[in-house]
Amino acid sequence: MSNIKFELKANVVEELEAFSQILKKSHSEILNEALENYFKEQQEILSKKNQEDESALTNLDYNEFWDDLDFD
């Protein structure tokens, strides 16, 4: 596993510290939970968008479907 460096805004660090004390959880635990929730939410959004895109591509009415077919 590689180390990733990132910077947090000052207000985020303050909130992280406060919630760490309130919840009695480590900073890493809070960040891991937050990222897991973020990834889950984004995956649901992408999945929904994917379904809508597929639906838009395959949602032809009767005339649209048959008008594009050529029987030679």
N, C-alpha and C positions, 0 to 999 in steps of 0.2 A: 504494500500500500504506500502510495506516495504522499508526501506532505503537501498540503495546499495552503498558501499564504493568502490571507484576505484581510481587509480593513473594515471595521465597524464604525458607524457614526457614534459620536460621543453619547447621544441620547439613547442609542440602542445598548451601548455598554452599561449605562446607568440602569436601564430597565432590566437588563440581563442580571446585573448584580442584585438589584432589589428582588426580583423574582426568585433568584437563586436562594436568597436568605429566607424569603417567605415560604417557598415550597420545599426548602431544605433539599435542593437538588444541585448537582454540579452544573457548571456552565456548559460543559460538554453534553450532559444529559438533556438539558433544556434545548440546546441548539439541535441536537439529533432529533428530538421529538418534533421540533418546529419544522425542520427540513423534511422529515418523513411526512408530516401533514401537508406541507407545501407540494411535495412531489405527488402525493396521492390526489390532491385537488387538481393539479395541472394535468395529471394523467386522465382524470375524469373529464376535464374540459376538452382535451385533445380527442378523447374517445367520442364524446358527443359531437364535436365538430366533424370528425371522420364519418360518423353515421349520417350527419346532415349532408355532407358532401356526396357520400355514396347514394343517398336518397335522391339528391338533386340530379345525379347522373342517370339514375335508373327509373326515375319517376316520370315516365312518358305516358301521355294519354294515348288512347286507341289510335287516333289519326296521326299523331306524331310518330308512333311506332311504324304503322303500315305505310305512311307516305314516304319513308326513307328506304323502303325495300323495293328492289327491282327484280321482277321475275321475267327472265328472258327465255 
